[in-house]
Amino acid sequence: MHMLHHIEKIGFRLINLGFLCRGGISRGLVYHKDEIIFGPAMISAYRLEQAAVMPRIILHDDVATIGLSAKPPMHEIFNRFTRKDVDNFYFVNILRIIRMIMDAESGPTEEFQQMCNKIEKHLLEEIRRIEGDERKLKKLEWFKQYFDWARDRSGWELLNQSFPR
């Protein structure tokens, strides 16, 4: 759960800097020495990254199973840090903090609203910039709908219908 929390924070910071990320999280053996990394878990994570398609960090089924079968409160924590997409991949919910603040009774601060506006502006600019490139456009539109869901509850149902795999 700590790893998911750190990945969520890194992903969210990257979004604030204007970068989307994609990756895979696997479990298993891996060898590290200096600048060399190899092993079955590394290959599995690489394959997951390729399968992620959309800008998201997906979890290997084994990792998701561990989180889903954990006893409370770990199970609930896993569900907060992840989302399940229409292709049945669980992915790290890097926009969890936005959803939490939007759900809070006190609501978002002006500074937080400005941050969200900046993210949205960047996403819309990128969507306009890549018009005509359907592959990239599909990915950005997916993320924009995920962002809209996190920000104001709209978009997630549409997201799950718009991009079946």
Summary of the structure (lengths in Angstrom):
residues: 165
radius of gyration: 16.6
end to end distance: 27.7
largest distance: 48.6
contacts: 459
relative contact order: 0.13
helix: 60%
strand: 11%
